[in-house]
């Protein structure tokens, strides 16, 4: 079961990342709103000071079980944030390429609509074939782009679990634990806050040094 539950948790995080979609049609311009009745200037809201950060709860002495939140580890660690940036960059790249293809298709469709009636049969037929080809290529591009994004997400997930697993084992061995639960999959209804090792694992993961494999 090493890493199996963690993979499921990270899959939820990565599935929330943007997915590729064809360029959206330009939004309609909003109609100008009717002038509203003059209202007195709004008063600025009172500034509420942010709550002070609470120190982590102490780990209960003698505890043999603990838990982590893999989704939080991914979202809060430098490693996870860099991974999300990689996915978003690929999504943006594919969206830009898709928009360019869509513009070329729309230009030919507009040309056929406005000039098709005055074209000779050969020119009109050639343009129709080009439009059909562009439509097929656009659909194939969209499928290939989504597959490439999915492949990157899977690669990132596997790499992250590979780096995370020995760190969890190291922390567990250091504390003499017998079990470490994944709070996203364990159905945990309550747990002592001191048993949450998420923050400690994030710090070790961001330390840049590989965890020493625990001795059996």
N, C-alpha and C positions, 0 to 999 in steps of 0.2 A: 504493500500500500504506500510505499515511499513516493511522495509527490503526487499521488493520484488526486487527492482532495484539493491540493493546491492548484493543480491544473484546472480543475472545474471552477475554482474561485476566480482565477485569472481570466478564464474564458469569458466570464461575465463582464469583467472590466474592459477587455479588449473588444467585446461585442458592442460596447457602448461607444466605441470610437466611430468617427464619421465613416460612412460607407460611400462608395462611388455612385454617382448618379449622373445622368446626362444633364447638360446645361438646362437650367430652368428658363422658361419664357420670361421676357421682361415683364415686370410687374406693372399693372395699370397705374397711371398717375392719379393720386387721390384728388377728388374734387375739392376746390377751396371751401372751407367751412364758412358758414354764415357768421358774421361778427357777433361775438358773445357780448352779453351785457357787461358793462365795466364792473369789475370786482375790485375790492380793496387789495392792495399788495399783500401777498402771502408772507406771513411771518416765518423766519427761519426756524426749523425744528431745533429744539435744545440738543446740544451735543451730549451724547451718553458715552461715558468712558468705557472702553473695552474691558471686559473682565480680565483680571490678572490670570496669567497662565498658572495652572495648578501643578505642583510637583507630582511626579509619578508616585503612585501608591507603593509602599514597600512590599517586597515579595514575602509572602508568609513563610516563616521559618518551618522547615520540615515538610513543606508541600512536595508532593510527588507528581502532581499533574499541573499543567498550565495550558494556556491557549494563545493563539495568534490570529490576526486578521490579515490574510494574504492580500485582500483587496486594498486595505490601507497601506500595507507594505509597498505594494506596487505604485499606488498613487502618491505616496509621500517620499519615497526614496528617489535619489538622483537617478538611479538606474531605470526605474519605472518611468519617470518623467522624460528621460531621454528616449525611451522606447516609444512613448506616445508621440513625441515630436517626430520620430522617424515615420510612424504610421501617417500622421497628419500631413507630412511633407509629400509622401507618395500619393495620398488622396488628392491633395491640391494639384500636384503635377498631372495626374490623370484627368482631373476635372478640367484643367486648362486645355489639355490636348483634346478632350471631348468637345469642349466649347468651340475650338477651332474647326473641328470636323463638322459640327452642327452648323456653323456659320457658312461653310462652303456648300453644304447641302441646301440650306435655305436660300443662298444666292442663286443656285441653279434652279430651284423650284420657282423662285420669283421670276427668273429669266424666262422659264417656260410659260409661266402664267401671263406675262406681259408681252412676250415676243413670239410665242409659239405659233400664233395664228398667221404670222407673216413669214415664218421660216419655210424653206423647202422641206420636202418630206425627209430627205436624207439627214439634214441638219437637226430636224425635230426628233427623229428617231435616235440619232446619236446622243442628243441631250437627255432623252428619256432613259436610255440605257445607262448613261452616266449617273443619273439620279438614282436609279435602281441599284447600281453598284455602290454608291455612297450610302444608301440606306442599309444595305447588307453589311458593309464595312463598319458602319456606326454601331450596329447591333453587336457585331462580333467584337469590336473594340470594347464596348461596355462589359461584355461577359469576360473578356480577357483581363480587363483592368480590375474587376472585382475579384477574379481568381488570384491575381498578383497580390492584391491587398490582403486577401485571406491567407495566402502563403506567407507573407511577411508577418502577419499577426501570429500565425502558428510558430514561425521561427523564433519570434521574440518571446513567446510564451515558453517554449522549450528552453531557450537560453536562460531566461529568468529563473525558472524552476531549478535548472542545473546549478546556478549560482546560489540560490536561496536555500536549497535543501541541506548542504553541509553546514551552513550558518545556524540553521535551526537545530541541527544535531549537536553542534558545538555548544550552543546555549543550554540545551537540555542536559548534556553531560556535565557542564560546569555547575549546574544547579542540582544535579542528582535526580533528574526527573525520570519518570517511567512512561509518561504519556504527554504529548502536546497536541491539543485539539485545534482543528481549523474551525473558528467560530462561525464561518459562513456556511459550513456544511454539517456541523455537529448537532444542530438543533439546540444549542445552548440557551437555556432560559435565563440563567443567572450565573454569575461567577464573581468572585472577589476581584476587584480591580487590580490588586497586586499580582494576580496570576496572569495578567495580560502582558505578554512579552513582545508585543508588536513594536513598541518604540525602541526597545533594546535591539531587536533584530534589524530595524531600519538603520540604527546607528552603526552596527557592525557591517551591514551591507554597504553603507556609504563610506566606510573606512578605507575602501580601496585595496584592502589586503585580503587575500583569500583565506577563508577559515581553515584552520588546521583540522584535518579529518580526525574525528574522535577515535580513541583507541577502544577496541572491542575487549 
